[in-house]
C-alpha cells in the first residue's frame, strides 16, 4: 500500500495570511495620506490655471468690446456674446469650466479687490467664501 503524505501541502497558514494583511495595512496607512495631499495640491493648481486662462479671455473680451462683461452677463459672455457690440469670440473654446470641486467660478465686475478689473475666484474646497479661496487678486 502506498502512503499519502498530507502534511506537506503548499498552502498558507492563517497566521501567515494575517501577517501579510497587517503589513499591507501598515503600508497603506503610510502611503495613502501622502497621495491625498497631492490630490488637493493638484486641484489648487488646476483652479489657478483656470483662473489665469479666464483672466486672459476676459482681457481679450475687454480689448474687443471696450469693457469687461458685467456681473449679470458673467463668464458666459466669453462663450456666447449675444448682441454685444464688437464681440469677436468665443474667447474660450470648451465653455466656462467649473472649479475642481465642481462649483462655478465667481465673477464680479466691477471688482471689489481689483479696482481696474473684475474679481474672479473659486470658493475652494469648502464651497464658501473664506480663507481657502483661489483668487485672481492674489496670483501676482
N, C-alpha and C positions, 0 to 999 in steps of 0.2 A: 504494500500500500504506500501511496505517496502522501507525504505530509504537506499541507499548505501553510506557509508562514504568513499569518495575517498581521503580525506586529510591525512589519516593515513597510507600511503604506507611505505614499508620498504626500500626505495631507498635512495641513497646518493645524496646530492645536489652538484652542480657544484663547489661551494666554498670548500666543504669538499674534493672533489677529487683533486682540485688544491692544497690544503694544504698538502695532502698526497704526491703528486708529488714533491712539494717543499722540504718536509722533506727527501724524498728519494734522491733527487738531492744533498742536503747538505751532507747526509751520504756518497754518492758515491764520492763527491769531497774530503772528508776527508780520506776515506778508500783506494781508488784506487791508489793514489800516494805511499802509504806505500807498496802495493803489487808489484808495478812496480820496486821499488828499490830492493826488494827481488829477483825478476827475474834476474836482472843484476848481483847481488851477486852470484846467483846460476850458471849463465853462467861463471863467472870468476872462481868459484870453480871447475866447470867441466873442464875448459881449463887447470887449474893447475894439476888436476888429470890425464888428458890425457897426458900432457907433462911428468909428473912423470912416467907414465906407459911406454911411448915411450922411455924415457931415460933408464929405466931398460931393455927394449928389445934391445936397442942399445948396452948396456953393455954386454948382453948375446951374441949378434952377434960378438962383439969385442973379447970376450973370445974364441969363437969357431973359428973365421976366422983370428984372429990376427990383425985385423984392423977394423975401422969403415967403413960403406958404404961411398962411395964418394958422392959428391953433385949430380953428374949425376945419380948414382944408386938410390939415395934418400931413402925415407922411404919405398917404395915399395919392397926393397930388404929384409925387415923384414918378408914379406909375401911370396915372390917368389924369391928364391936365384939364379935361373937360373943355371949358371955354376960356381958359386963362390966356390972355394975350401974350404972344411971343414964346409960348411953351414949345420946346423942341425935344421933348422927352420921347420915350420913357428914360428917366435918369438912372433907374436901377432895372436890371433885366428880369429877375425872378420874383418880383413882387416884394412887398415890405416884409422882411423877416421878423419872426418872433425872437425874443431873447432866449438864451439856452435853457431857461427854466420854464419856457412855454408861455410867457407873458408878452403883451405888446410893449414896444418901446414907447416911452412917454416923450411927447414933443410939445414944446410950448414956445410960441412966438407972439409977442416979444418975450425974450428970456428974462428971468429974474436974476440969474447968475451971469449970463453972457449979455452984457448991456448992448453990444452991437450985433448980436445974432441970436439964434434960437437956443433954448435949453433942450438937450436930448439926453435921455438916460434910461437905464434899466433899473428896475427896483430891486434887483439882486435876488438871491436865493429865497428870501422870505416873502417876496411879492409885495412888500410895503416900502414906502419911502423911509429911508433911515441911513445909518452909517455904512451899510453894505452895498449901497447903490454904485453902479458903474456909470460915470457921467462924462459928458464932453467938456465940462469946465475944469476937470482935474486931470486931464490927459495931456497936459502941456509938457 
